[in-house]
């Protein structure tokens, strides 16, 4: 009985293996159209509470993952065949490697070294790809309804506070630890005015309800009222660039394969290629997808150099009115309804009420046991709320000129970083104890809702129409909740998008549909976001 040689037996096994692989591929292709329908029937048949839009997104993502793995499987089979044929040709021709003979020992050593290197690269790449696939499931909804629109960069230190003017033209104001306050064009992201009248960190900025006046609080123990007049720059004329999500960006995920003749492993590099039509010509811009081991740019000093247009930005250095009755840092200030009085909060444990026209001190609000952290006024009534490091916040009522009542809210276990009014009869408080509480002004004994988070909460804001709470966190995240404590979304954040350090403040601007939420932090930048509120509430 004839005995097969080792080479012929190995060749027959490889041939049978390739045949079985081809058969499995044909079976996969034949059932490709059947599986999505089966999965769809299974999901629709189950009794679950997933919205229809979320179901369709999941089905689409699962289909993309299946097609991607199938394509990867087919490519790996082709690569193995090429490697086998190349090894056979090299062995048959007896070519030398690096000047030496193609001995089995040299080939084995070379292959072992190449295999270990490529295997390590492959593990790292698959780890990053898998992480991105998992994170895409978590952030799909947030990306659809929360998009970064504009970055406002120019401060040379962290930004403590920001707000939007209440009168036309609408501009964004920022208060920074670099002793300056800046006004920005919301559309272009350029600085249109700079206030440099303070001798210390500018801790807050608020705008007059009807006039072009700003109120800033500072670490120099004063609050300044100053007038501004801005001329917004015209938007830059754009080329014929289409930014439609369907037609503008055709995104192709390609794989550059490095083939080693001594290994049956492959290593691929993911790239994104954007095809952008400009003046009738398609231009390509490529960007490599970052993995988990990317460099974090949190320590990068983006604003050290001069920002374009900053030298041309007009500067105001003299205040119209200076309020200086505090004996410590003035941490916050706000206008009372009507704009005739302002309230300031200080680290001297007191809040002061001033008359704007005469700059005289009207009342000193005492009672807190530790430094104040924030103050806020009601949009339509003469009410003031002050928060403190003593774990409480206090409600001051000035509606009756003869009676100034005060109510103390206790419910937090750490510093109350901010407390703000809503359009109704509610107050929302945030704290370093990682909770946010919603209170009813008519019942102060206990909160009507409690939001528990994983990080300290800084200066919060509540949208006036939809009453959505924006929570800026110490851990660089920004989350959105409704008044009942239901989480709606988390703003997208990565090494190249979002805040890279502590987020200090948030502010809504519902008059601008394109950019209706702003955040700032100690990464020296403010960010404008587009929040699709109808879609956000629909997914709720």
C-alpha positions as CSV (number, residue, x, y, z in Angstrom):
1,X,0.0,0.0,0.0
2,X,1.6,3.3,-1.0
3,X,2.5,5.7,1.7
4,X,2.0,9.5,1.3
5,X,4.9,11.8,1.8
6,X,4.8,14.5,4.4
7,X,4.5,17.3,1.9
8,X,1.7,15.7,-0.1
9,X,-0.3,15.0,3.1
10,X,0.1,18.6,4.3
11,X,-0.9,19.9,0.9
12,X,-4.0,17.7,0.9
13,X,-5.0,18.9,4.4
14,X,-4.5,22.6,3.4
15,X,-6.7,22.0,0.3
16,X,-9.4,20.4,2.4
17,X,-9.2,23.2,4.9
18,X,-9.6,25.8,2.1
19,X,-12.5,23.9,0.7
20,X,-14.3,23.8,4.1
21,X,-13.7,27.5,4.5
22,X,-15.1,28.3,1.1
23,X,-18.1,26.2,1.9
24,X,-18.7,28.1,5.1
25,X,-18.4,31.4,3.2
26,X,-21.0,30.3,0.7
27,X,-23.3,29.2,3.5
28,X,-22.8,32.6,5.2
29,X,-23.6,34.5,2.0
30,X,-26.7,32.4,1.3
31,X,-28.2,33.1,4.7
32,X,-27.1,36.7,5.0
33,X,-30.5,38.0,3.8
34,X,-32.3,35.7,6.2
35,X,-30.6,36.6,9.4
36,X,-31.6,40.3,9.7
37,X,-35.2,39.4,9.2
38,X,-35.0,36.7,11.9
39,X,-33.3,39.0,14.3
40,X,-35.9,41.6,13.6
41,X,-38.7,39.2,14.2
42,X,-37.1,38.1,17.5
43,X,-36.7,41.7,18.7
44,X,-40.2,42.6,17.7
45,X,-41.6,39.5,19.3
46,X,-40.0,40.1,22.6
47,X,-41.9,42.1,25.2
48,X,-39.4,45.0,25.7
49,X,-39.6,48.7,26.2
50,X,-37.1,49.8,23.6
51,X,-38.2,52.6,21.4
52,X,-38.6,51.8,17.7
53,X,-35.8,54.1,16.7
54,X,-33.4,52.4,19.1
55,X,-34.4,49.0,17.8
56,X,-33.7,50.0,14.2
57,X,-30.3,51.5,15.3
58,X,-29.4,48.3,17.1
59,X,-30.4,46.2,14.1
60,X,-28.3,48.4,11.8
61,X,-25.3,48.2,14.1
62,X,-25.5,44.5,14.4
63,X,-25.7,44.2,10.6
64,X,-22.6,46.4,10.2
65,X,-20.7,44.3,12.7
66,X,-21.7,41.1,11.1
67,X,-20.7,42.3,7.6
68,X,-17.4,43.7,9.0
69,X,-16.4,40.4,10.6
70,X,-17.4,38.4,7.5
71,X,-15.2,40.7,5.3
72,X,-12.4,40.3,7.8
73,X,-12.8,36.5,7.8
74,X,-12.6,36.4,4.0
75,X,-9.6,38.6,3.9
76,X,-7.7,36.5,6.4
77,X,-8.4,33.4,4.3
78,X,-7.0,35.1,1.2
79,X,-3.9,36.3,3.2
80,X,-3.3,32.7,4.4
81,X,-3.4,31.5,0.8
82,X,-1.0,34.1,-0.3
83,X,1.4,33.4,2.6
84,X,1.3,29.7,1.9
85,X,2.0,30.1,-1.8
86,X,4.8,32.6,-1.1
87,X,6.4,30.2,1.4
88,X,6.2,27.3,-1.0
89,X,7.8,29.4,-3.8
90,X,10.6,30.6,-1.6
91,X,11.3,27.1,-0.3
92,X,11.2,25.8,-3.9
93,X,13.6,28.4,-5.2
94,X,15.9,28.1,-2.2
95,X,16.3,31.9,-1.9
96,X,18.5,33.3,0.8
97,X,17.4,35.5,3.7
98,X,19.7,38.4,4.6
99,X,22.6,36.8,2.8
100,X,22.2,33.4,4.4
101,X,20.8,30.1,3.3
102,X,17.1,29.5,3.7
103,X,17.5,26.8,6.3
104,X,14.6,25.6,8.3
105,X,16.1,27.0,11.5
106,X,16.5,30.5,10.1
107,X,13.0,30.4,8.6
108,X,11.5,29.2,11.9
109,X,13.4,31.9,13.9
110,X,12.4,34.7,11.5
111,X,8.8,33.5,11.4
112,X,8.6,33.2,15.2
113,X,9.9,36.8,15.7
114,X,7.6,38.2,13.1
115,X,4.6,36.3,14.4
116,X,5.2,37.6,18.0
117,X,5.4,41.2,16.8
118,X,2.4,41.0,14.5
119,X,0.4,39.1,17.1
120,X,1.0,41.9,19.7
121,X,0.0,44.5,17.2
122,X,-3.1,42.6,16.3
123,X,-4.1,42.2,19.9
124,X,-3.7,45.9,20.5
125,X,-5.7,46.9,17.4
126,X,-8.5,44.4,18.1
127,X,-8.7,45.7,21.7
128,X,-9.1,49.3,20.5
129,X,-11.6,48.3,17.8
130,X,-13.7,46.2,20.3
131,X,-13.7,49.1,22.8
132,X,-14.9,51.5,20.1
133,X,-17.7,49.1,19.0
134,X,-18.9,48.8,22.6
135,X,-18.7,52.5,23.2
136,X,-20.6,53.2,20.0
137,X,-23.6,51.3,21.4
138,X,-23.5,53.5,24.5
139,X,-23.1,56.8,22.8
140,X,-25.2,56.4,19.6
141,X,-28.2,58.2,21.0
142,X,-26.1,61.0,22.6
143,X,-24.2,61.6,19.4
144,X,-27.4,61.9,17.4
145,X,-28.9,64.5,19.7
146,X,-25.8,66.3,21.2
147,X,-23.3,67.7,18.8
148,X,-20.3,70.0,19.3
149,X,-20.8,73.1,17.2
150,X,-18.1,75.7,18.2
151,X,-15.1,76.0,20.5
152,X,-14.2,79.4,22.0
153,X,-10.5,79.5,22.7
154,X,-8.5,82.5,23.8
155,X,-8.3,82.6,27.6
156,X,-4.9,82.0,29.2
157,X,-6.3,80.2,32.3
158,X,-9.3,78.2,33.3
159,X,-12.8,79.6,32.7
160,X,-15.0,79.7,35.8
161,X,-18.3,81.0,34.5
162,X,-20.2,81.9,31.3
163,X,-23.5,83.3,30.2
164,X,-25.3,84.6,27.2
165,X,-26.6,88.2,26.7
166,X,-30.4,88.7,27.1
167,X,-30.5,91.5,24.5
168,X,-29.5,91.7,20.8
169,X,-26.9,91.2,19.6
170,X,-26.6,87.8,21.3
171,X,-23.0,87.2,22.4
172,X,-21.4,84.7,24.8
173,X,-19.6,86.0,27.9
174,X,-16.8,84.1,29.8
175,X,-15.1,84.8,33.1
176,X,-11.6,83.4,33.6
177,X,-8.9,83.1,36.2
178,X,-6.6,85.0,33.8
179,X,-8.2,88.3,35.3
180,X,-10.2,88.9,32.1
181,X,-13.7,88.5,30.8
182,X,-14.4,88.0,27.1
183,X,-17.3,88.5,24.8
184,X,-17.6,86.1,21.9
185,X,-19.5,85.9,18.6
186,X,-21.5,82.7,18.9
187,X,-21.5,82.0,15.2
188,X,-17.9,82.7,14.4
189,X,-16.2,81.8,17.7
190,X,-14.1,85.0,17.6
191,X,-13.6,87.3,20.6
192,X,-15.3,90.7,20.0
193,X,-14.6,92.4,23.3
194,X,-12.2,91.9,26.3
195,X,-12.7,93.4,29.8
196,X,-9.5,93.8,31.7
197,X,-10.5,96.0,34.6
198,X,-10.1,93.4,37.4
199,X,-7.0,92.8,39.4
200,X,-7.9,89.2,40.3
201,X,-9.6,86.2,38.9
202,X,-12.9,86.9,37.3
203,X,-15.3,84.4,38.9
204,X,-18.6,85.1,37.3
205,X,-20.3,87.1,34.6
206,X,-24.0,88.1,34.1
207,X,-25.7,90.4,31.7
208,X,-28.3,93.1,32.3
209,X,-31.8,92.0,31.3
210,X,-32.5,95.0,29.0
211,X,-29.3,97.0,28.5
212,X,-25.8,96.3,27.2
213,X,-24.2,96.1,30.6
214,X,-22.3,93.2,32.2
215,X,-21.7,92.4,35.9
216,X,-18.5,90.6,36.9
217,X,-17.3,89.3,40.3
218,X,-13.7,88.9,41.0
219,X,-11.1,87.7,43.5
220,X,-9.9,91.3,44.0
221,X,-12.9,91.6,46.5
222,X,-15.0,93.7,44.1
223,X,-17.8,93.4,41.5
224,X,-17.7,95.6,38.4
225,X,-20.5,96.9,36.2
226,X,-19.3,97.8,32.8
227,X,-20.9,98.8,29.5
228,X,-20.1,97.1,26.2
229,X,-20.8,97.7,22.5
230,X,-19.9,95.0,20.1
231,X,-19.9,94.7,16.4
232,X,-20.3,91.0,15.4
233,X,-18.0,89.8,12.6
234,X,-19.7,88.6,9.5
235,X,-19.5,84.9,8.9
236,X,-16.7,83.9,6.6
237,X,-17.8,83.2,3.0
238,X,-17.8,79.5,2.5
239,X,-16.9,77.6,-0.6
240,X,-19.4,75.3,-2.2
241,X,-19.2,72.8,0.7
242,X,-22.1,70.5,1.4
243,X,-22.3,69.4,5.0
244,X,-25.3,67.1,4.7
245,X,-24.9,64.0,6.7
246,X,-25.9,61.9,3.6
247,X,-24.1,63.6,0.7
248,X,-21.2,65.6,2.2
249,X,-19.2,62.9,4.0
250,X,-18.9,59.6,2.3
251,X,-16.9,57.7,4.9
252,X,-15.0,54.6,3.9
253,X,-13.4,52.3,6.5
254,X,-10.3,50.8,4.7
255,X,-7.8,48.5,5.9
256,X,-4.1,48.7,5.0
257,X,-2.7,45.2,5.4
258,X,0.9,44.5,6.2
259,X,1.7,41.0,5.0
260,X,4.6,39.0,6.3
261,X,5.8,36.0,4.3
262,X,6.7,34.3,7.5
263,X,3.5,34.6,9.4
264,X,-0.2,33.8,8.7
265,X,-1.3,36.8,10.8
266,X,-2.3,40.2,9.5
267,X,-2.3,43.7,11.0
268,X,-4.6,46.4,9.7
269,X,-4.7,50.2,10.3
270,X,-8.1,51.8,10.3
271,X,-8.5,55.2,8.6
272,X,-11.4,57.5,7.8
273,X,-11.4,59.1,4.4
274,X,-13.7,62.1,3.9
275,X,-14.7,63.1,0.4
276,X,-15.7,66.8,0.4
277,X,-17.1,68.5,-2.7
278,X,-15.5,72.0,-3.0
279,X,-16.2,74.0,-6.2
280,X,-17.3,70.9,-8.0
281,X,-14.1,69.0,-7.2
282,X,-14.0,66.2,-4.6
283,X,-11.1,66.5,-2.2
284,X,-10.1,63.8,0.2
285,X,-9.0,64.3,3.8
286,X,-7.9,61.3,5.8
287,X,-7.8,60.9,9.6
288,X,-6.5,57.9,11.5
289,X,-8.9,56.5,14.1
290,X,-7.4,56.7,17.5
291,X,-7.2,53.7,19.9
292,X,-7.3,53.4,23.6
293,X,-3.6,54.2,23.9
294,X,-3.9,57.7,22.4
295,X,-2.1,60.6,24.0
296,X,-4.3,62.6,26.3
297,X,-4.1,66.3,25.4
298,X,-5.2,67.5,28.8
299,X,-1.9,69.1,29.5
300,X,-1.5,70.8,26.2
301,X,-1.3,74.5,26.5
302,X,-3.5,75.5,23.6
303,X,-3.9,79.1,24.5
304,X,-0.3,80.0,25.2
305,X,0.2,81.5,21.8
306,X,-1.8,84.3,20.3
307,X,-5.1,83.2,19.0
308,X,-6.1,84.5,15.6
309,X,-7.7,87.9,16.0
310,X,-7.0,88.2,19.7
311,X,-4.6,91.2,19.2
312,X,-7.3,93.0,17.3
313,X,-10.0,92.5,20.0
314,X,-11.0,95.8,21.6
315,X,-10.4,96.0,25.3
316,X,-12.3,97.8,28.1
317,X,-10.3,98.6,31.2
318,X,-12.5,100.9,33.2
319,X,-15.7,99.9,35.0
320,X,-18.8,102.1,35.0
321,X,-19.5,101.1,38.6
322,X,-17.3,99.4,41.2
323,X,-19.0,97.6,44.2
324,X,-16.5,97.1,47.0
325,X,-18.0,96.3,50.4
326,X,-16.8,92.7,50.8
327,X,-13.8,91.6,52.9
328,X,-13.1,88.5,50.8
329,X,-13.2,87.1,47.3
330,X,-16.4,87.9,45.5
331,X,-17.3,84.5,44.0
332,X,-20.6,85.3,42.2
333,X,-23.0,88.2,41.3
334,X,-26.3,88.5,39.6
335,X,-29.0,91.0,38.6
336,X,-32.3,91.2,40.3
337,X,-35.4,91.3,38.1
338,X,-35.6,94.7,36.5
339,X,-31.9,95.3,36.6
340,X,-31.9,98.1,39.2
341,X,-30.2,96.0,42.0
342,X,-27.5,93.4,42.0
343,X,-26.6,90.8,44.6
344,X,-23.0,89.6,45.3
345,X,-21.8,86.5,47.2
346,X,-18.4,86.4,48.9
347,X,-16.0,84.2,50.8
348,X,-16.6,86.6,53.8
349,X,-19.7,84.5,54.4
350,X,-22.1,87.3,53.4
351,X,-24.1,88.3,50.4
352,X,-24.6,92.0,49.6
353,X,-27.5,93.8,47.8
354,X,-26.5,97.0,46.0
355,X,-28.4,99.7,44.2
356,X,-27.0,100.0,40.7
357,X,-27.6,103.7,40.1
358,X,-26.0,104.9,43.4
359,X,-23.7,101.8,44.0
360,X,-24.8,102.0,47.6
361,X,-25.1,98.9,49.8
362,X,-28.8,98.2,50.5
363,X,-28.7,95.0,52.6
364,X,-26.1,92.6,53.9
365,X,-27.4,89.0,53.9
366,X,-25.7,87.0,56.7
367,X,-26.4,83.6,58.2
368,X,-24.1,81.2,56.4
369,X,-21.5,79.5,58.6
370,X,-18.9,79.2,55.8
371,X,-17.8,80.8,52.5
372,X,-20.5,81.4,49.9
373,X,-20.0,79.6,46.6
374,X,-22.8,81.0,44.4
375,X,-25.8,83.2,44.2
376,X,-28.8,83.3,41.7
377,X,-31.9,85.5,41.3
378,X,-35.4,84.5,40.1
379,X,-36.1,85.6,36.5
380,X,-39.5,87.2,37.4
381,X,-39.6,87.7,41.2
382,X,-37.5,89.4,43.8
383,X,-36.0,86.2,45.1
384,X,-32.4,85.4,45.7
385,X,-30.8,82.0,46.6
386,X,-27.3,81.8,48.0
387,X,-25.3,78.5,48.4
388,X,-22.4,77.9,50.7
389,X,-19.7,75.5,51.8
390,X,-21.8,74.9,55.0
391,X,-23.8,72.3,53.0
392,X,-26.9,74.6,52.9
393,X,-28.5,77.1,50.6
394,X,-30.7,79.9,51.6
395,X,-33.7,81.6,49.9
396,X,-34.1,85.3,50.5
397,X,-37.4,87.0,49.8
398,X,-37.4,90.7,48.8
399,X,-40.9,90.9,47.4
400,X,-42.2,92.7,50.4
401,X,-40.0,95.8,51.1
402,X,-40.8,95.8,54.8
403,X,-40.2,92.0,55.4
404,X,-37.1,90.2,54.2
405,X,-37.6,86.5,55.0
406,X,-35.1,83.8,54.7
407,X,-35.5,80.0,54.4
408,X,-32.8,77.5,54.9
409,X,-32.6,74.3,52.7
410,X,-30.7,71.4,54.3
411,X,-30.3,68.2,52.4
412,X,-26.7,68.0,51.1
413,X,-23.7,66.5,52.9
414,X,-21.0,68.5,51.3
415,X,-20.5,72.0,49.8
416,X,-23.4,73.3,47.8
417,X,-21.7,74.5,44.6
418,X,-24.8,76.2,43.1
419,X,-28.5,76.6,43.4
420,X,-30.6,78.0,40.6
421,X,-34.3,78.8,40.0
422,X,-36.4,77.2,37.3
423,X,-39.1,78.9,35.3
424,X,-41.7,77.5,37.8
425,X,-41.7,77.2,41.6
426,X,-38.6,75.0,41.9
427,X,-35.0,75.3,42.9
428,X,-32.3,72.9,41.7
429,X,-29.1,72.5,43.8
430,X,-25.9,70.8,43.0
431,X,-23.2,69.7,45.5
432,X,-19.8,68.2,45.9
433,X,-21.5,65.3,47.5
434,X,-22.2,64.1,43.9
435,X,-25.9,64.7,44.1
436,X,-28.4,67.2,42.5
437,X,-31.7,67.8,44.3
438,X,-34.9,69.4,43.0
439,X,-36.9,71.4,45.5
440,X,-40.4,72.8,45.6
441,X,-40.5,76.4,47.0
442,X,-43.8,75.6,48.7
443,X,-42.4,72.6,50.6
444,X,-38.8,72.9,51.8
445,X,-38.6,69.9,54.1
446,X,-37.5,67.4,51.5
447,X,-36.5,67.4,47.8
448,X,-39.0,66.1,45.2
449,X,-36.3,64.5,43.2
450,X,-32.7,63.4,43.8
451,X,-30.1,62.8,41.1
452,X,-27.0,60.7,42.1
453,X,-23.9,60.9,40.0
454,X,-20.3,59.7,40.1
455,X,-18.6,63.0,40.4
456,X,-18.9,66.4,42.1
457,X,-21.3,68.8,40.4
458,X,-20.4,72.4,39.6
459,X,-22.5,75.4,38.4
460,X,-25.6,73.9,36.9
461,X,-28.2,75.4,34.6
462,X,-31.9,74.6,33.8
463,X,-33.5,75.3,30.4
464,X,-36.4,77.7,30.7
465,X,-38.8,76.0,28.3
466,X,-38.1,72.2,28.5
467,X,-36.7,72.3,32.1
468,X,-33.7,70.2,31.3
469,X,-30.8,70.3,33.8
470,X,-27.2,70.4,32.5
471,X,-24.7,69.1,35.0
472,X,-21.0,70.0,34.6
473,X,-18.8,67.6,36.5
474,X,-15.3,67.5,38.0
475,X,-14.6,64.4,35.9
476,X,-14.9,66.3,32.6
477,X,-18.3,65.0,31.8
478,X,-21.5,66.9,31.2
479,X,-24.8,65.1,31.7
480,X,-28.4,66.1,31.0
481,X,-31.4,65.2,33.2
482,X,-35.0,66.1,33.4
483,X,-36.7,67.5,36.5
484,X,-37.8,64.0,37.7
485,X,-34.2,62.7,37.8
486,X,-34.3,60.7,34.6
487,X,-31.0,60.8,32.7
488,X,-31.4,62.0,29.1
489,X,-27.9,62.1,27.6
490,X,-24.2,62.6,28.2
491,X,-22.4,65.1,26.0
492,X,-19.8,63.3,23.8
493,X,-16.2,63.5,25.1
494,X,-12.9,62.1,23.8
495,X,-9.3,63.2,23.5
496,X,-10.2,65.3,20.5
497,X,-13.7,66.4,21.4
498,X,-15.2,67.9,24.5
499,X,-13.6,69.1,27.7
500,X,-10.2,67.8,28.8
501,X,-10.3,69.1,32.3
502,X,-12.9,69.9,35.0
503,X,-16.1,71.4,33.6
504,X,-17.0,74.5,35.8
505,X,-20.3,75.8,34.4
506,X,-23.1,75.3,31.9
507,X,-25.6,77.8,30.4
508,X,-28.6,77.3,28.2
509,X,-29.4,79.7,25.3
510,X,-32.7,78.5,23.8
511,X,-33.0,81.5,21.5
512,X,-30.3,80.1,19.3
513,X,-31.4,76.8,17.8
514,X,-28.0,76.0,16.3
515,X,-26.1,76.5,19.5
516,X,-28.3,76.2,22.5
517,X,-26.0,75.0,25.3
518,X,-22.6,76.3,26.4
519,X,-20.1,74.8,28.8
520,X,-16.7,75.9,30.1
521,X,-13.9,74.5,32.1
522,X,-10.3,74.6,33.2
523,X,-9.1,73.5,29.8
524,X,-9.3,77.2,29.0
525,X,-12.1,76.8,26.5
526,X,-15.8,77.2,26.2
527,X,-17.8,74.9,24.0
528,X,-21.1,75.5,22.2
529,X,-23.4,72.5,21.7
530,X,-26.4,71.8,19.7
531,X,-28.9,69.8,21.7
532,X,-31.8,68.3,19.7
533,X,-34.3,68.7,22.5
534,X,-37.3,67.1,20.7
535,X,-35.3,64.0,19.8
536,X,-33.9,64.0,23.4
537,X,-37.3,64.0,24.9
538,X,-38.6,61.5,22.4
539,X,-36.0,58.9,23.4
540,X,-36.9,59.4,27.0
